């Protein structure tokens, strides 16, 4: 009986990912250089080392909460900006309300990955559990 529970716990943890805050002097130079090339005006950054080996920088840019994820070779993998829920594509909020009755929206953001693909994330609290929903630009659920 313990094996299935341990397996489920492992799958859950690997799915949500775990990150660890690290000081900037522990971030590889190639990543810091890429960060400063892409975000020249940012002065204060908090860094996390993700469970998959990526580095995530969290910072405020132009008054907006922003994060950027970098691969070990310095590639900017994706950038995420906090947005107001009113800025989501028009079909997303009705979808959330219809499929997650009684949920509470915690955060909404826009993400652009290294290919230029734009998606939107809605983080909700549903039945006591935090759920992250991803949508494409047309408002169609992609994850």
C-alpha positions as a printed NumPy array, in Angstrom:
array([[  0.   ,   0.   ,   0.   ],
       [  2.867,   2.405,   0.732],
       [  4.382,   1.988,  -2.753],
       [  1.394,   3.496,  -4.654],
       [  1.234,   6.433,  -2.23 ],
       [  4.958,   7.1  ,  -2.564],
       [  4.699,   6.817,  -6.349],
       [  1.793,   9.28 ,  -6.445],
       [  3.67 ,  11.698,  -4.199],
       [  6.739,  11.482,  -6.455],
       [  4.643,  12.096,  -9.577],
       [  2.943,  15.077,  -7.95 ],
       [  6.226,  16.647,  -6.853],
       [  7.86 ,  16.062, -10.237],
       [  4.819,  17.59 , -11.968],
       [  4.706,  20.778,  -9.936],
       [  8.466,  21.091,  -9.825],
       [ 10.534,  22.316,  -6.968],
       [ 12.831,  25.282,  -7.032],
       [ 15.424,  26.563,  -4.651],
       [ 16.332,  30.208,  -4.113],
       [ 20.009,  30.844,  -4.82 ],
       [ 22.263,  33.904,  -4.526],
       [ 23.256,  35.635,  -7.759],
       [ 26.9  ,  34.62 ,  -7.318],
       [ 25.801,  30.969,  -7.771],
       [ 24.195,  31.707, -11.172],
       [ 26.495,  30.786, -14.103],
       [ 28.031,  33.795, -15.892],
       [ 26.547,  32.782, -19.259],
       [ 23.049,  33.009, -17.748],
       [ 23.707,  36.34 , -16.031],
       [ 25.1  ,  37.732, -19.289],
       [ 22.022,  36.548, -21.197],
       [ 19.77 ,  38.036, -18.528],
       [ 21.473,  41.446, -18.651],
       [ 21.407,  41.395, -22.465],
       [ 17.656,  40.753, -22.503],
       [ 16.695,  42.89 , -19.504],
       [ 19.139,  45.8  , -19.505],
       [ 17.202,  48.092, -17.161],
       [ 16.614,  45.569, -14.357],
       [ 18.687,  46.136, -11.221],
       [ 17.288,  43.768,  -8.549],
       [ 16.741,  40.102,  -9.317],
       [ 15.838,  37.05 ,  -7.248],
       [ 17.155,  33.777,  -8.652],
       [ 15.825,  30.227,  -8.344],
       [ 17.339,  26.965,  -9.5  ],
       [ 14.495,  24.832, -10.841],
       [ 14.299,  21.067, -10.351],
       [ 14.911,  20.557, -14.097],
       [ 18.181,  22.537, -13.968],
       [ 16.782,  25.757, -15.435],
       [ 17.429,  29.107, -13.774],
       [ 14.561,  31.501, -13.126],
       [ 15.003,  35.212, -12.525],
       [ 12.169,  37.044, -10.786],
       [ 12.096,  40.828, -10.975],
       [ 10.005,  43.943, -11.467],
       [ 10.185,  45.535, -14.902],
       [  8.287,  48.75 , -15.597],
       [  6.249,  48.124, -12.441],
       [  5.174,  44.623, -13.559],
       [  6.054,  41.338, -11.835],
       [  8.125,  39.428, -14.366],
       [ 10.063,  36.171, -14.49 ],
       [ 12.455,  34.798, -17.078],
       [ 13.602,  31.198, -17.378],
       [ 17.026,  30.333, -18.789],
       [ 18.564,  27.076, -19.927],
       [ 22.055,  26.164, -18.714],
       [ 23.558,  27.38 , -22.019],
       [ 22.096,  30.864, -21.403],
       [ 19.135,  30.531, -23.78 ],
       [ 16.175,  32.643, -22.686],
       [ 13.499,  29.916, -22.605],
       [ 10.447,  31.947, -21.642],
       [  9.338,  35.213, -20.12 ],
       [  6.233,  35.567, -17.963],
       [  4.439,  38.799, -17.028],
       [  1.709,  39.292, -14.502],
       [ -1.415,  40.722, -16.16 ],
       [ -4.874,  41.759, -15.011],
       [ -7.539,  39.138, -15.659],
       [ -9.367,  41.636, -17.88 ],
       [ -6.418,  41.397, -20.307],
       [ -6.986,  37.657, -20.912],
       [ -8.526,  36.537, -24.229],
       [-12.306,  36.894, -23.892],
       [-13.115,  33.156, -23.827],
       [-10.854,  32.244, -20.897],
       [-12.823,  33.603, -17.933],
       [-16.138,  32.042, -19.068],
       [-14.309,  28.71 , -19.508],
       [-12.851,  28.897, -16.004],
       [-16.203,  29.847, -14.441],
       [-18.039,  27.044, -16.285],
       [-15.49 ,  24.308, -15.566],
       [-14.259,  25.3  , -12.101],
       [-17.385,  26.486, -10.327],
       [-16.652,  28.345,  -7.119],
       [-12.953,  28.716,  -7.888],
       [-10.974,  31.761,  -6.937],
       [ -8.504,  33.242,  -9.422],
       [ -5.159,  33.747,  -7.7  ],
       [ -2.961,  35.031, -10.553],
       [ -3.092,  35.639, -14.285],
       [ -0.095,  35.979, -16.567],
       [  1.091,  36.089, -20.142],
       [  3.998,  33.89 , -21.26 ],
       [  6.117,  34.071, -24.392],
       [  8.517,  31.198, -25.039],
       [ 11.74 ,  31.106, -27.057],
       [  9.833,  30.401, -30.307],
       [  7.583,  33.434, -29.836],
       [  4.567,  31.292, -28.885],
       [  2.271,  33.29 , -26.615],
       [  0.138,  31.651, -23.96 ],
       [ -1.811,  32.699, -20.914],
       [ -1.739,  31.151, -17.456],
       [ -4.579,  31.331, -14.96 ],
       [ -3.775,  30.119, -11.46 ],
       [ -6.898,  29.232,  -9.515],
       [ -7.754,  27.825,  -6.131],
       [-10.346,  25.101,  -6.673],
       [-11.608,  22.937,  -3.833],
       [ -8.612,  23.948,  -1.735],
       [ -6.051,  23.04 ,  -4.421],
       [ -3.966,  25.444,  -6.535],
       [ -4.39 ,  24.624, -10.242],
       [ -2.516,  26.24 , -13.136],
       [ -4.408,  26.392, -16.426],
       [ -2.713,  27.26 , -19.728],
       [ -4.442,  28.726, -22.791],
       [ -3.322,  29.788, -26.259],
       [ -3.954,  33.254, -27.737],
       [ -7.363,  32.146, -28.988],
       [ -8.339,  31.209, -25.435],
       [ -8.274,  27.444, -26.049],
       [ -7.007,  25.343, -23.147],
       [ -3.657,  23.769, -23.96 ],
       [ -2.854,  22.124, -20.631]])
